[in-house]
Amino acid sequence: MPPLKLFNLDLHISVIEDCKSICRKLYGDAIEITNWSISDHNWVFNKKNVNVDIITQETWTDIDLKMIKAFQQRYDSFLETFDGFIVTHTPVFTMLFEKYNKPILCINTCRYDQPFCWSNDTLMRDELNLALVRMVERKQLVIVSNNSGDFFYLLEGTHIQSTLLPSLCQYTESSHKPTKSTFTVSGDRTLFPESQILVEKPQKGYSWQELFSYKGIVHCPYEMSTMSIFEQYWAGVPLFFPTKRFYKQCIIEAKMDFISIYSNNDLYVGTEEEIDNWLEKADFYIYPYLYYYDSFEECIQMLETFEDINKDQRLQWLDENKTIILDRWKKLLDTLLFEA
């Protein structure tokens, strides 16, 4: 049998790579994915930029019904050749593919109503909500949310109950193998007291294995869910995060960013109630076997005396849950793609 051909237009890089690695693991060559990425970060995977007409990195934030129709007219004969579609970043791209009446998998990772949450385009947000509900109801569309925050944000906006499955990020093909005696920081190193135990993260161009060779990674978060955290977590790296109390303090004092509450005002971080609501759903306050610091000074003290006492339990939990997540993906994809 020829492979099932799926198409993806993407603004990101990692989410589709995660999906591709899962499909390879479960189906081998039985699924063929064509990925057009208009991301500025294709260099991470040594991928060439794709020249796409109509919808580009510069124009997608202006997407409306007219642009959707123009894209379809430009690529109609090409898109008709596919057996289905994968939508990653961002869910509005499901509207590009609805007319073809073929299965659509949407992986919801970052506020489903982009770009309309920035532009306050309520008319297009309503069009998107109606389209998502319509496609889900006729079983054309299955939505997977890779984090609790976006699961509930989608539920609140559309009443759609998506499937919650974290990204596995097995595309790194790397695991934690500490060869360095130091920790590195994802964030501003200058926030922490001077100490040789904590060093700045390598600059652009480093490999995952190089990153995973540190004893652990300290995070100054900026968002309640990121693919880089998933990459490190599933690789078994010891990860350190601020406690909720301390992170909230750092947000209010503008020492750490928090961009989970998207709006048309880049300076808006949200009310205390909004911040609390999003922090309750942050990946790093949900997943087990993480370490927490309640001040920058305490973090350095933790690192200087660190023993990875959770290592065995953490690795066992990761192995068991990778299997569970892959099994859930198999059932979902079998139903959407092969039993329709």
Order of alpha helices (4+ residues) and beta strands (2+ residues): beta-alpha-beta-alpha-beta-alpha-beta-alpha-alpha-beta-alpha-beta-beta-beta-alpha-beta-alpha-beta-alpha-alpha-beta-alpha-alpha
